Amino acid sequence: ERHGFDHYMLKEIHEQPAALERAIRGRVTPDGDVDLEAFPPGCFSDVDDVQIVACGTSYHAALYARQLLAERGVPTQVFSAGEYATTPAPVSEHTLVIAVTQSGETADTLASIRLASERGARTLAVTNVVGSTAARVCDDAVFIRAGPEIGVAATKTFSSQVAVLTLLRERLAEDITGQRGADRERVLRALERLPGDVQQVLDQSSVESLAARYRDRDGHFFIGRGVAFPVALEGALKFKEITYEHAEGFAAGELKHGPLALVTPDTPVFAVFAGQYDDKTLNNVEEVVSRGAPVVGVGSEESTDVAATVDEFLPIPDTHPVAAGVLANVQLQLVSYHVADLLGRSIDKPRNLAKSVTVE
Ligand code: M6R
């Protein structure tokens, strides 16, 4: 079943090129348009604002999507689904509430969409499972086509969620603002290249030796800005989930508002660069370098300034930021996997966790 891989997680990390291929297939037309089956141009014209509800890794994909929607001028809020009911945001019949949920069965996410429906919002599920509760409860559904994910740690579903949310962003933004984004063509080209770019990362990644050096530390911090911020959060979540070591993700700009007090030579910092605001993140890297923390940079293979500043550099193919975040995340998935493997952890079934969280 694992086809020669030691764990389902590693198999699923390696399935990402094929999963992304399926996520995009037929949805980008040869003339550079987005074709999302049941969502023809104009179908979101009556939407004024977007709210996204999700948990865990899917919440990070939602934060990624918020960044993308904001860049196109779409008012967007993101809620950790467990908090949606506690902080009721105004909704109207012109609010689109998107549930991002791999399984389509996460209790908090389902409760949020039921609440949104009751309050009169339009609902849309972005899910991997056809026939899931989320797909049935929402007014509409878009499927990410990642294929079954057995490992408790979400890997390929995150990448596929981001790819599909990027396509959905193009449809939504055009319908809501009446304009195509200036860089839309570059975004779609980057998406089409993404399966091959992920394959390149998988073929060339050298994280195994790095993992041996960073497996026994006081803490592990992950920082980023723009789309690299949710990738930092996701890198930390994956790390703590499967290595059982302490890890935290921060917006790079938050470091000096508190977390910097924790930074020592025994706390490696993983800095994510997606080709947006990289100079500012480099300033933050310099702050941690001067506290003696080892820094692992993940960024474009062409970012010589990043490579020159960090202690170790995990390169990704040079591409649009939309795709760069996904590629950086693949490098971080591999870091977490190899550290957990060296520590002998139960990678596919981490302690205390379940694949699908069906209680609130
Ligand atoms: O099925 P969902 O996408 O709704 O699951 C949400 C979270 O439970 C899930 O993403 C979880 O955080 C991951 N398994 C972590 O790797």
Boltz pocket constraint, residues with backbone or C-beta under 6 A from the ligand:
constraints:
  - pocket:
      binder: B
      contacts: [[A, 55], [A, 56], [A, 57], [A, 58], [A, 59], [A, 100], [A, 101], [A, 102], [A, 103], [A, 104], [A, 105], [A, 106], [A, 109], [A, 151], [A, 152], [A, 153], [A, 154], [A, 155], [A, 238], [A, 241], [A, 354], [A, 355], [A, 356], [A, 357]]
      max_distance: 6.0
